[in-house]
Amino acid sequence: MEEKDMQPMQPEGSSLTGRRIKDGARTPVAGRRSSASEEPGISGRTGNSGRSRISGNRRLVRRKPQSRRRRQRNLIIKMSVVLILLIVAVVGTFLWKKYSPSKEKADLNKYYGIEKKGQVAITVNNKVVDPHGMISDGKLYVQYDVIRDYVNSRFYWDPNENILLYTLPNDMVSVEVGSKDYMVSKERKSEKYVIVKTEGNTAYIALDFVQQYTNIEYEVYDNPSRVMIVSDWGKKKVVEVKKDTQVRYRGGVKSPILSDVSKDDTVTIIENEGSWEKVRTKDGFIGYVKDSALRTPETKNVTRKFNEQKFTSIKKDYKINLAWHNVTNSSANNGVLEKIAKSKGLTTLAPTWYHVADTEGNIKSISSTDYVNYAHKANIEVWATVRDFDGGINSQKESYELLSHTSRREKLINQLVAEALQTGIDGINVDFEKISKECGEHYIQFIRELSVRCRQNGLVLSVDNYVPKGYNMQYNRKEQGIVADYVIIMGYDEHFAGSPEAGSVSSYNYVKEGISETLKEVPANKVISGIPFFTRLWEVRAKTEDELAQDAGTANEEYTNKVTSKALGMDSAQAVVKEAGVKTTWDDETKQNFASWTSGDTTYSIWLEDEKSMEYKLQLMKKNKLAGTAEWALGQENSDIWQLIQKYVN
């Protein structure tokens, strides 16, 4: 390489600043040519000293590879930092979106169920209910269904006769539509507002009027128009808000906001859900607040001054031993002396004297004053039975037609009370067995109204009930337990006439279930356990081809046997077993003696009622401290059974 092509080197001690990047590596000088044939690190020019030149060349040769490694390492570091920052940004964005509090406001019209203008939303205690309220003439009105279902079930609306009723222990409150006046029995009273308004067939009741008879407080709010009704009093968990926060629709920061609450506001705790508390605000929002935004809860006794009307009851100071007397005609009353003479420890007779004749409320009566006098001489009370079957009306439709009209219920009650007073009986026993779900509210209103008249006249009111099941809850045993004197469980017909399968009429567990389920709603000192003096002889054979074809498509299609039965009293049942020449065996599940035999193509079976089976049932009555026992029906018993019953009722 020629000397003229060499560039002079920087003298020793000269600055190299222009030739270094931030990491200290050299950079080419401007204008320098590089060639693949050049020796790395040697410049084309000589400096002032050969030593310096050699020394510089040595330094360049030694550091050049290290600079490349540094650049690669630094590039990797930079890329890693960028990648980490990118990941952090993505994760941060994700976490922010997932965990940051939402500012979304809930649609309050949707929350309260408001669908049209003029509707007033309603909360009752800790529940948002249907928005069936309205403001009219400056007064708040609430639809009858809401009042009945959530506020006070003792209000009753008769759409057939456009009358609102409320039952007091000794009076009936009645209001006609569009009136400011109302009646308490025969006394007229007035308000400054219309008490009941209607829209079509729908009744709306002024909440101020409801409050006269109900222990409630309420407040009306705007945006949206709503009312908060409180009727649940007693010990409640309340808590102060320790910082401004939100009430959300659900527990979670992403749930929409129902309302804001401020520091020092007080909310009522409904329940805890993890780190969130379900609360009710003072203005009627029911939602969730983060527990970290709340102070320590306190338990306070929340009450309101109110004079609650109390229903009094007639209570006997002895165990009741009642027997139904199935009287089918007037002449059958004559046998009462003989029936009484054969019994022991009997306290009460319930003759089946009254039958509802028609849907207008008339009754058929076969009562007898002599019968009552004979019973009274034997120190036995008479609670005459009225039925909605077996001698008059006999269907769910007819019972509904009767009880869903106020004037018809009133006629029926008037006739019953008049008969009771005329005959001198001690009480009325209601045995209505044709009550549909649709009829339930009308039936219990009948019991309420009858209880008022019985209370006014010193008559005992007892009501017969099936063993509680999901399909008969319309009888409303809880309300019966408040307004009636005694609630009787009919602990029989577990398997009944027309049953598609043979079985016990009254197994131990069936009676036990009836008692335990009834006691969930009725005080023990009002409950009477009904047991049978009868059983059923079952006949079972295979269905014929014609019978199978006839049952096709019906509920009986799944049953391949033809099942029939007949009721037998205790002595008659024993006689049938003896005649068949078979021995009984003890069935520990039903707690009954059982027998079965076959004749031709028919199998006969029977679960007996005797002293052993009856004692198990009576023990349940005693164990649960019930008001007493009742038996269906007088005349079907074995004469020895009275001594056993007397042991448990005395």
Summary of the structure (lengths in Angstrom):
residues: 650
radius of gyration: 44.4
end to end distance: 138.9
largest distance: 156.6
contacts: 1972
relative contact order: 0.07
helix: 33%
strand: 29%
